[in-house]
Amino acid sequence: MLHPAFIEMIQYASRKKIYTITSTNGQSLTPEIAHAIIESGLDEIVVSMDGLDQDSYEKYRVGGNIDKVKAGIQSMVTWKRDLASKQPEITLQFLVFSHNQHQIEEVKNWGKSAGVDRVVLKTVRIKDKSRENPLLPETKYSRYLQRDNLSYATKGNLKNHCWQSWSKAVITWDGKVLPCCFDVGKNFKMGTVGEKSLLEIWKSKQYGAFRKQILDNRKHKSAFFKKAVRLTFNFDSFEFVAICEPLISHFTPVCR
């Protein structure tokens, strides 16, 4: 969203009938930007709001302002209604930690009253599973089970498939094409837009080999995909989905 040509890129993709989605921490969602986003043709926007009050929010979103996030979401909802637009789908994402899990019901209610299209609950992935981590919520909202020795084991079994590798790609601000948003370190670059066309990258031998790893033996052959997991929870009329969990230890991201 900070890219100076952000709106123009979405408009171009929309004209080409390409489904577009973006994620934001909401710190830059002014009424003017919210208006431009609604008119751009964007299909979906995910706004991270990991707390309902400033104290719980800034424990993870260091330097962030919860009031800016709420105001940005409400601006988009208002513009979407006033312009009678069906797009974008507005997703409120709540990253569940031990310090904010008590706010889940409140988040559901806030999202409903604000007029978002859906509320998503997202789990976290820890770097060190050998010791207890105070950031993790209770097991119900975690991707882990805690062992008797206080270490952690990941829930569920990993299947040899992932629909995202055949349906979408991530393009970073500098043009790198990644197979998934989980690759925050850009370690699995498939190519760079500008050096090659997106179609060339999408159909490349490198991308094909990457997909084949998933079908052959995702868990043991792919260092990337063995880390991704999808967990779905249903609470009343809201569907909460956890996918591509961010990596955390005892550090927190700084909102800029």
Salt bridges, closest charged atoms under 4 A:
GLU39 OE1 - HIS35 NE2 3.44
GLU44 OE2 - ARG118 NH2 3.57
ASP50 OD2 - ARG61 NE 2.58
ASP55 OD2 - LYS59 NZ 3.14
ASP82 OD1 - ARG81 NE 3.42
GLU89 OE1 - ARG118 NE 3.90
GLU105 OE2 - LYS108 NZ 3.20
ASP117 OD2 - LYS80 NZ 2.81
ASP128 OD2 - ARG131 NE 2.88
ASP174 OD2 - LYS176 NZ 2.86
ASP174 OD2 - LYS186 NZ 3.43
ASP216 OD2 - LYS212 NZ 2.60
ASP216 OD2 - LYS221 NZ 3.99
ASP236 OD2 - LYS108 NZ 3.00
GLU245 OE1 - ARG143 NH1 3.46
